[in-house]
């Protein structure tokens, strides 16, 4: 018995694929960016490991630039303290270091009194001599604690010039893409950061004029 249904019309010449939605297009773009940054992360990690293998043991820092005495701070105990602050971009990275004295450092203070007044040192960023720059990357060593006093010695203080000797260690090196900004408190996407845990000692000698 013949069918009463009309024949199916197919026109392959005029068939158009469905358009890609904006949300799907965004996902594909993000996947492409992740693949690109992952390759960059691999390259940066290899550079860090190569840098570590060539470093003297320990890593030695020398600093002879002018130091500014920061504004007086309030310690947790309620005493006033003062802050010696280095914040300077150099060839192989950035210095960002705070040395806290409580009671405040003064021109009339003796060397022994300056050592006794030393509260702690905080190293937020230190240079990596010999480590080449990588575009859109910030790479720096990490200390195991945010601040410390052990291993820090005031070697000179005459009211105008400060000498410091620091012996401590880093526990890791961290690098991140500076052009990637996760929303809110979100974590960095895979392929946009590197973290290499490897302990290595460092020695830092400071000989610098101080502005009070």
N, C-alpha and C positions, 0 to 999 in steps of 0.2 A: 504494500500500500504506500503510495508516494507521500512524502512528508509535506505538510502544509506550511512549514517554517520557511521564511525567506532565506536565500543563500547568504552565507557570511562573506562580507566584503572586507578584504585585506589590502591595504595599500602600503607596501613596504617603503615606497619612495618618499612618502610624506610622514613616516613615523619619526617622532621626536622623543629622545630620552627625557626622563624626569629631571628637572633642574635640581641642583644641589642646594639644600637649605643653608642659610647663613650660619646656623649653629654647627652644622656638620663641617662646613668649610672652615670655621674657626678651629674645630678639633683637629682637622688635617693640618692646618698651619702650625698649630702648637706642637703636633707630633713632629713636623718637619724641623721646627726650631729646636726641639729636644734632641733630635738626632744630630743636629749641627753642634749644639753645645756639648753633647756627650763626647764628640770627637775632640773638642777643645779641652775638655776636662781631662781626657786621657793624655793629651799632649802636655798640659800643665803638670799633671802628676808625674809624668816621666821626667820633666825638667826639674821638679823638686827633688826627686830621688837622685838624679844626677848631681844636683847641687850638694845634697847631703853627703854623697860619697866622696866629694872633693874637699870638704871642710876640714880644717885643722881641728885637733881635739886639745883644748876646747875652742869654741868660736870666740874670737876676741873683738870687742868693740872699743873704739876710742872716740871720745866726745870732747871737743874743745871750743864749743860755741857759747855765746852769751846766754845766761840763764836769768829769767825774770822771776822774782818772788811774787807769787800770787797773793790774792787777798786773804785775809785771816779767815780761818775756818773754825767751826765749832765741832769739837770732838764729842764722842758719845758720852764722855764723863762730864761735859759741860765746860772744859777748859778751852781757852783759845789756842789755836795752833796756826802755823804758817805753812805755805805750800811752795816749794821750788818746782817750777814747771818747764819742761822741754816740750815744744811742739813745733816740729820743723820737718819739711819735706826735703830729703837729700837724694843723691843719685840712685841709691838702691833701696828706697823705701821711705819710711817716715819714723821720726822719733816722736813718741808721745808718752812721756814719763812724768810722774809726780813723786816728789819726796816730801814727806810730811814731818814737820818738827812741832813738838808740843812739850814745853812752852815754845813760843815763836822764836825763830832764829833772829839774832840781833848782831849789829856790828861789834858790840863790846863783848860778845860771848867768846869764851875760850874754846880751843879745839876739843878739850875734854868735855866741856859743857855742851858743845854742839853734838858730840857723839851720844851723850846721855839724853839729849832732847830728841834725838832721832826716833820717830814713832814707827814709820814704815815706808816702803817704796811700792808704787804701783806702776807696772809696765804695761801700758795699753798697746803699744806698737813699737817695734824696733826694726831697723833696716836689715836686709839680707845681702851683705856684700858679695858681689859677683853673680847675683841672680838676675838674669835679664828680664826686662819688663815684658809683660804679656797684655796685649790690648784687651780692655774690658775686664781685667782680672786684678783683684787685690789679694796678695799672698803675704802672710806674716807668721812668725813663730808664736806659740802660745805657752805661757807659764802655767804651772799646775794650780796656782792660787792667784786670786785677784791682787793681793798685796802681801808683802812679807818684810821681815827685818833681818832674819838670819842670813849671814853672809854679806851684810852691808856694813861698810866701815867708812867713817868720815876721816879721810887722810890729811886734809888741810882745810883750815878756815882762819883767815886773818881779817875778817870783816868786809872783804871785797872779793875774795876768790875762794871757791869751794873745790875741794878734792874729794872724790868718792871712789871707792873700790867695791865692786859688786861681784860676788861669785854665786852662781845659782845654776839652774838648768831649765830648759824648755822640755815639754813633754810631747809636743805635736806641732805640726805645721798645718795651717788652714788657708784655703783659698776659695774665693767666691766671685761670681760674675757681678760686676758693678752695674751692669745694665739690665739686671733682672731684679724685679721688686715684687716679692710675693705679697698678696693682699693681707692686711691686718697682721695677725701674729702667725701667719702660715709659714711653713717650712720652705726652704729652697727646693725647687724641683730637681729631680734626678738629672745629673749631667751639668748642673750649674755650680757645683762646689766640689772641693776635694778636701779630704781630711786624712793626714798621714800621722799615725801615732808612732813616734820614735823619740826617745829621750836622748838629749845631747846637752852637754855642759856649755856654759858661756861665762866669760869674764868681761866686765865692763869697767873701764876707767874713765872718770870724768875729771877734767881740769878746766874750769871755766870761771870767768868773772860773773859775779852775782849783782843784780841791781836791786837794792832795797830802798 
